[in-house]
Amino acid sequence: MGRFWDKRTGTRYPPHQVAPVDAHRLREALLALGGPGARFAVREGTAGERADLVAECRIGEMRLTLKTSMLLVPAKHEVRTLEERWEPAVEHSGEQYGRGPGKAVYRQWEFQRGADGRRRKVETFRFETAEMKNPLQNTILRAGWTWRGVLFRL
């Protein structure tokens, strides 16, 4: 039953030969990820968020917000992660909420005239959720910790 839920929640395990680092070193490595070139920021979690660290990404062009809350569990060498997203709703003018692991590519297109004078659809913006998730997940796994996906508040 464990493997079934691991697949549904996006849980990933580190390679067996990697010795886990201490929680302080992992925390520092995760906080260093949200640097100037990154599209997301990693910060300390607040008491209301019930998380040690939070990675957030806001894409104004798409009215999209991605948030990954991380709770470090040093006794088990695992990071419990809750992935959330807020995006424009397709059918109404509001926004829709989702949580749990998921891969998505967000794109914007516009019509432009080519050199031959024909109109063609040109991609003007692209964002993949992996641009935020992969660096976080890789840092955790390289540190010898488990990325444990959860579906409810930490």
C-alpha positions in Angstrom: 0.0 0.0 0.0 2.9 2.3 0.7 4.2 2.3 -2.9 0.7 3.2 -4.2 0.5 6.3 -1.9 4.1 7.2 -2.6 3.3 7.4 -6.3 0.0 9.4 -5.7 1.8 11.9 -3.4 5.0 12.3 -5.4 7.2 10.9 -2.7 10.9 10.4 -3.8 13.7 8.6 -1.9 17.4 9.5 -2.0 19.9 7.0 -3.5 20.9 4.4 -0.9 24.6 5.4 -0.9 23.9 9.0 0.1 24.4 9.7 3.8 21.9 12.2 5.2 23.2 15.7 6.2 22.0 17.4 9.3 18.8 19.5 9.2 20.7 22.8 9.6 22.8 22.2 6.4 19.7 21.1 4.5 17.8 24.2 5.6 20.7 26.5 4.5 20.9 24.7 1.1 17.2 25.2 0.5 17.2 28.8 1.5 20.1 29.4 -0.9 18.0 28.2 -3.9 15.9 31.3 -4.3 18.7 33.5 -5.5 18.6 36.4 -8.0 18.3 34.1 -11.1 15.5 32.0 -9.8 11.8 32.5 -10.5 10.9 31.5 -7.0 11.9 32.5 -3.5 12.5 30.2 -0.5 11.8 31.7 2.9 11.2 30.7 6.5 7.6 29.6 7.2 5.3 31.5 9.5 3.4 30.1 12.4 0.2 30.2 10.5 1.6 28.2 7.6 2.8 25.4 10.0 5.9 24.9 7.8 9.7 25.3 8.4 10.3 26.6 4.9 8.1 27.9 2.1 9.0 28.2 -1.6 6.8 30.6 -3.5 6.5 31.5 -7.2 4.2 34.2 -8.6 3.9 34.5 -12.3 2.1 37.8 -13.0 1.7 37.2 -16.7 -0.4 34.1 -16.0 -2.0 35.1 -12.7 -0.4 32.0 -11.3 0.9 31.3 -7.8 2.7 28.1 -6.8 3.6 27.4 -3.2 5.5 24.5 -1.7 5.4 24.2 2.1 8.1 22.1 3.7 8.3 20.6 7.1 11.6 19.1 8.1 11.4 15.8 10.1 15.0 15.2 11.3 14.2 12.0 13.1 13.2 10.3 9.8 15.4 12.4 7.5 12.4 13.4 5.4 10.9 16.7 4.2 7.1 16.6 4.1 6.0 18.8 1.3 2.6 20.2 0.4 2.4 21.6 -3.1 -0.4 24.2 -3.8 -1.3 26.2 -6.8 -3.7 29.0 -7.6 -4.5 29.7 -11.2 -7.2 31.4 -13.3 -10.3 29.3 -13.7 -11.1 28.3 -17.3 -14.9 28.6 -17.0 -15.4 31.7 -14.7 -13.5 34.8 -14.0 -12.3 33.6 -10.6 -9.4 31.4 -9.7 -9.1 27.7 -9.0 -7.1 26.0 -6.3 -5.3 22.7 -6.4 -2.9 20.8 -4.2 -0.7 17.8 -4.5 2.0 16.9 -7.0 1.4 17.8 -10.6 3.3 18.7 -13.7 2.0 21.6 -15.8 3.2 23.9 -18.5 1.8 27.3 -18.7 2.0 29.2 -22.0 0.9 32.4 -23.6 0.5 32.8 -27.4 -0.1 35.7 -29.7 -0.5 36.0 -33.4 2.3 37.7 -35.3 3.0 38.3 -39.0 5.9 36.4 -40.4 8.4 37.5 -43.0 6.1 36.0 -45.7 3.2 38.1 -44.4 1.2 35.2 -43.0 -0.2 35.2 -39.5 1.2 32.6 -37.2 0.8 31.7 -33.6 4.0 32.5 -31.6 4.7 31.5 -28.0 5.4 34.6 -26.0 5.7 33.1 -22.5 6.3 29.7 -21.0 6.6 28.4 -17.5 6.9 24.8 -16.3 6.2 23.8 -12.7 9.3 21.7 -12.8 11.4 25.0 -12.8 10.5 25.3 -9.1 10.0 21.7 -8.0 13.1 20.1 -9.5 15.7 22.3 -7.7 13.9 21.8 -4.4 13.5 18.1 -4.8 17.1 17.6 -6.1 18.6 19.5 -3.2 16.6 17.4 -0.7 17.5 14.1 -2.4 21.2 15.0 -2.7 21.2 15.7 1.0 20.1 12.1 1.7 16.6 13.1 2.8 13.3 11.8 1.5 10.9 14.1 -0.4 7.5 13.0 1.2 4.5 14.5 -0.6 1.4 15.1 1.5 -2.1 16.1 0.4 -3.2 17.9 3.6 -1.9 20.8 5.7 1.4 19.8 7.4 
